[in-house]
Amino acid sequence: MSKTTGIGILGAQFAGKFHTEMWRVIPNAEVVAVADLSEKAREGYLKEYGPMKMYEDIDGLLGDPNVEVIDICVPNFLHAPIAIKAMEAGKHVICEKPFATTLEDGQKVVDVQKKTGQKYFYAEDWIFAPALVKAEKLLNEGGIGKPLFFKGKECHNGSHSPFAKTIKYCGGGSMIHVGIHAIGYFLHLLGMPEKVTGCCNGGYEDNFVHKDFEGEDWALAVLHYPGGQKALVEGNYITTGGMNDIMEVYGTDGLIRVDLTFGSPLSVFSKQGISYAVEKAEFTQGWTKPAVNEFESLGYKDELSHFLQCIREDVPQVKSTTAEAGFNVLKIIDAIYRSHREQRTVVL
Ligand SMILES: NC(=O)c1ccc[n+]([C@@H]2O[C@H](COP(=O)([O-])OP(=O)(O)OC[C@H]3O[C@@H](n4cnc5c(N)ncnc54)[C@H](O)[C@@H]3O)[C@@H](O)[C@H]2O)c1
């Protein structure tokens, strides 16, 4: 085994940068190269993180013998084709959500992973967020009795990425882009639902706020599980004041509430505002709850550390991060959209 594992990041903007920051504090891994089509993004990355081997596209990373793992941080529609290309070239893959933008593409990724035997990691950070890991332990020890009803949401004021505006590039709207975290976490806790009921805005003029988004800017879904448990999932782009990530569980003997983004132990009152409080907050004057170790609280560090351990030590992969699991999350989202379109509950 090489002393450190060489990571090649594809995509040098928002996700590529916070992955870089996490890799820098994880032992035995090193970002050895980065690729991005945009010269501006490459320059911005170099300015922020110092000298780095830079390529324009995936082929540069695939041809680099020091790159063992491709960490995919490019827009959604590229996730499947890039993952396939990387695995066929003998690289392991870490892929940001969503798994793919169509079921057809998703199936191809599952097939290629099986055929090549390369490791594939579906990067759902909520599964590794320390507060959600703790909640899972408390649920498993029976701390709130039998869990009956789950609620999970990620909401903010709209994706900054131009690719998120078009279904062809993103796969949908706020449900596939942000509601997806709660779906991945509930898959981890509860397995596959047996049916789903979805209700979404219809995009463009039918949206509440984002009339230029082809996909919905507000979406809700009820996931119905065998045995009667239910989960309510929400993903919206109409939330002001900063990104809001909440998970709640109601049990026969208690309840659990996790606030991933406003649960900071730090409170600040500032007349003029501070440099940063929380992702997507519009301004920071007055009272804020500035995030402490934001990326670690959201799970990215423990997530990437686990993937690295699977690669280096061949430890078993958390099952809700496999290609099959990523594909299952996509199947649930597809069923939510179908349920909305057909105005009926969809059986999976
Ligand atoms: N887990 C999370 O909470 C989380 C948070 C943010 C983003 N993401 C995911 O990360 C991915 C990237 O999001 P982002 O916000 O960084 O997007 P972005 O639009 O800010 O950046 C994407 C970058 O990819 C580059 N790019 C596009 N096509 C490329 C290609 N063919 N080859 C090389 N580079 C290319 C663009 O030039 C751009 O610099 C998305 O799929 C998003 O869903 C996940």
PDBQT file of the ligand as one rigid body, heavy atoms in Angstrom, charges set to zero:
ROOT
HETATM    1  N1  LIG A 401     -23.187  16.916  -0.198  1.00  0.00    +0.000 N 
HETATM    2  C1  LIG A 401     -23.512  18.189  -0.234  1.00  0.00    +0.000 C 
HETATM    3  O1  LIG A 401     -24.046  18.733   0.724  1.00  0.00    +0.000 OA
HETATM    4  C2  LIG A 401     -23.208  18.996  -1.443  1.00  0.00    +0.000 A 
HETATM    5  C3  LIG A 401     -23.053  20.380  -1.334  1.00  0.00    +0.000 A 
HETATM    6  C4  LIG A 401     -22.763  21.087  -2.499  1.00  0.00    +0.000 A 
HETATM    7  C5  LIG A 401     -22.665  20.443  -3.718  1.00  0.00    +0.000 A 
HETATM    8  N2  LIG A 401     -22.822  19.087  -3.793  1.00  0.00    +0.000 N 
HETATM    9  C6  LIG A 401     -22.760  18.400  -5.086  1.00  0.00    +0.000 C 
HETATM   10  O2  LIG A 401     -21.484  18.628  -5.666  1.00  0.00    +0.000 OA
HETATM   11  C7  LIG A 401     -21.596  18.774  -7.082  1.00  0.00    +0.000 C 
HETATM   12  C8  LIG A 401     -20.924  20.065  -7.518  1.00  0.00    +0.000 C 
HETATM   13  O3  LIG A 401     -21.602  21.137  -6.900  1.00  0.00    +0.000 OA
HETATM   14  P1  LIG A 401     -20.972  22.593  -6.811  1.00  0.00    +0.000 P 
HETATM   15  O4  LIG A 401     -21.882  23.351  -5.928  1.00  0.00    +0.000 OA
HETATM   16  O5  LIG A 401     -19.535  22.522  -6.502  1.00  0.00    +0.000 OA
HETATM   17  O6  LIG A 401     -21.189  23.050  -8.326  1.00  0.00    +0.000 OA
HETATM   18  P2  LIG A 401     -20.559  24.307  -9.093  1.00  0.00    +0.000 P 
HETATM   19  O7  LIG A 401     -21.438  24.559 -10.253  1.00  0.00    +0.000 OA
HETATM   20  O8  LIG A 401     -20.265  25.374  -8.072  1.00  0.00    +0.000 OA
HETATM   21  O9  LIG A 401     -19.146  23.741  -9.604  1.00  0.00    +0.000 OA
HETATM   22  C9  LIG A 401     -19.031  22.731 -10.539  1.00  0.00    +0.000 C 
HETATM   23  C10 LIG A 401     -17.670  22.835 -11.191  1.00  0.00    +0.000 C 
HETATM   24  O10 LIG A 401     -17.548  21.739 -12.123  1.00  0.00    +0.000 OA
HETATM   25  C11 LIG A 401     -16.916  22.239 -13.280  1.00  0.00    +0.000 C 
HETATM   26  N3  LIG A 401     -17.241  21.370 -14.416  1.00  0.00    +0.000 N 
HETATM   27  C12 LIG A 401     -18.414  21.282 -15.092  1.00  0.00    +0.000 A 
HETATM   28  N4  LIG A 401     -18.327  20.350 -16.051  1.00  0.00    +0.000 NA
HETATM   29  C13 LIG A 401     -17.090  19.819 -15.964  1.00  0.00    +0.000 A 
HETATM   30  C14 LIG A 401     -16.407  18.804 -16.684  1.00  0.00    +0.000 A 
HETATM   31  N5  LIG A 401     -17.001  18.122 -17.667  1.00  0.00    +0.000 N 
HETATM   32  N6  LIG A 401     -15.137  18.516 -16.348  1.00  0.00    +0.000 NA
HETATM   33  C15 LIG A 401     -14.509  19.215 -15.365  1.00  0.00    +0.000 A 
HETATM   34  N7  LIG A 401     -15.110  20.192 -14.638  1.00  0.00    +0.000 NA
HETATM   35  C16 LIG A 401     -16.383  20.488 -14.944  1.00  0.00    +0.000 A 
HETATM   36  C17 LIG A 401     -17.436  23.643 -13.450  1.00  0.00    +0.000 C 
HETATM   37  O11 LIG A 401     -16.557  24.413 -14.272  1.00  0.00    +0.000 OA
HETATM   38  C18 LIG A 401     -17.477  24.127 -12.006  1.00  0.00    +0.000 C 
HETATM   39  O12 LIG A 401     -16.258  24.736 -11.644  1.00  0.00    +0.000 OA
HETATM   40  C19 LIG A 401     -23.096  18.740  -7.411  1.00  0.00    +0.000 C 
HETATM   41  O13 LIG A 401     -23.433  17.493  -7.929  1.00  0.00    +0.000 OA
HETATM   42  C20 LIG A 401     -23.779  18.953  -6.060  1.00  0.00    +0.000 C 
HETATM   43  O14 LIG A 401     -25.004  18.235  -5.973  1.00  0.00    +0.000 OA
HETATM   44  C21 LIG A 401     -23.074  18.375  -2.670  1.00  0.00    +0.000 A 
ENDROOT
TORSDOF 0
